[in-house]
């Protein structure tokens, strides 16, 4: 039984453009391998309210996807060990 999820992640601003694109593609490929990507909203570089890892800004992206309930845990495990990902959050999107 598939559910809808939303992931927001922030990539390090020190990444080169090619590395940045590769990470965005990697996240979408991880989702696509286990579910379907519904939409991608790339916010671009935004300033933080406070420093994270000695950085004052990061590259934000929001992805809506549909997947089985075990997929967020798989995605979380991969993102925790991926260099360049500063923060991420995965939430279940309630359907109306």
C-alpha positions as CSV (number, residue, x, y, z in Angstrom):
1,X,0.0,0.0,0.0
2,X,1.7,3.2,-1.2
3,X,1.6,6.5,0.7
4,X,2.5,10.0,-0.3
5,X,5.6,11.6,1.3
6,X,7.4,14.9,1.1
7,X,11.2,15.2,1.6
8,X,13.0,18.5,2.0
9,X,16.7,18.4,1.9
10,X,19.5,21.0,2.0
11,X,22.8,20.5,0.2
12,X,26.1,22.2,1.1
13,X,26.8,25.5,-0.7
14,X,30.5,24.4,-1.1
15,X,29.6,21.8,-3.7
16,X,30.5,22.4,-7.3
17,X,27.5,22.7,-9.7
18,X,28.1,19.2,-11.1
19,X,28.3,17.6,-7.7
20,X,25.1,19.5,-6.7
21,X,23.2,18.2,-9.8
22,X,24.6,14.7,-9.1
23,X,23.2,14.7,-5.6
24,X,19.8,16.0,-6.7
25,X,19.7,13.2,-9.4
26,X,20.8,10.6,-6.8
27,X,18.0,11.5,-4.4
28,X,15.4,11.3,-7.2
29,X,16.9,8.0,-8.5
30,X,16.7,6.5,-5.0
31,X,13.0,7.5,-4.8
32,X,12.3,6.3,-8.3
33,X,13.9,2.9,-7.7
34,X,11.4,2.3,-4.8
35,X,8.4,4.5,-5.7
36,X,7.4,7.3,-8.0
37,X,8.5,11.0,-8.0
38,X,5.4,13.1,-8.2
39,X,7.0,16.6,-8.2
40,X,10.3,18.3,-7.7
41,X,10.5,21.9,-6.4
42,X,14.1,23.2,-6.4
43,X,14.2,26.4,-4.3
44,X,17.8,27.2,-4.9
45,X,20.2,28.7,-2.5
46,X,18.7,30.3,0.6
47,X,20.2,32.0,3.7
48,X,19.9,30.2,7.1
49,X,18.5,31.8,10.2
50,X,21.5,30.4,12.0
51,X,24.8,28.7,11.0
52,X,24.8,25.0,10.2
53,X,28.2,23.3,10.0
54,X,29.8,26.8,9.8
55,X,27.7,27.6,6.7
56,X,25.3,30.5,6.4
57,X,23.3,29.2,3.3
58,X,22.3,26.0,1.5
59,X,20.7,24.7,-1.6
60,X,17.1,23.7,-0.8
61,X,14.9,21.1,-2.7
62,X,11.5,19.7,-2.0
63,X,10.3,16.4,-3.6
64,X,6.8,14.9,-3.3
65,X,6.8,11.1,-3.9
66,X,4.6,8.0,-3.6
67,X,6.2,4.9,-2.1
68,X,5.7,2.0,0.2
69,X,6.0,2.7,4.0
70,X,9.5,1.2,4.2
71,X,11.0,3.5,1.6
72,X,11.4,6.6,3.8
73,X,13.7,4.6,6.2
74,X,15.8,3.4,3.2
75,X,16.1,6.9,1.9
76,X,16.9,8.3,5.4
77,X,19.7,5.7,5.8
78,X,21.2,6.7,2.5
79,X,21.0,10.4,3.1
80,X,22.6,10.1,6.5
81,X,25.8,8.8,5.0
82,X,25.8,11.0,1.9
83,X,28.4,13.7,2.0
84,X,27.1,17.1,0.9
85,X,23.6,16.6,2.4
86,X,23.4,19.0,5.4
87,X,19.9,18.4,6.6
88,X,16.8,16.6,5.5
89,X,13.3,15.8,6.7
90,X,10.8,13.3,5.4
91,X,7.1,13.6,6.3
92,X,4.0,11.7,5.5
93,X,1.5,13.8,3.5
94,X,-2.1,13.4,4.6
95,X,-4.4,12.9,1.7
96,X,-7.7,14.8,1.8
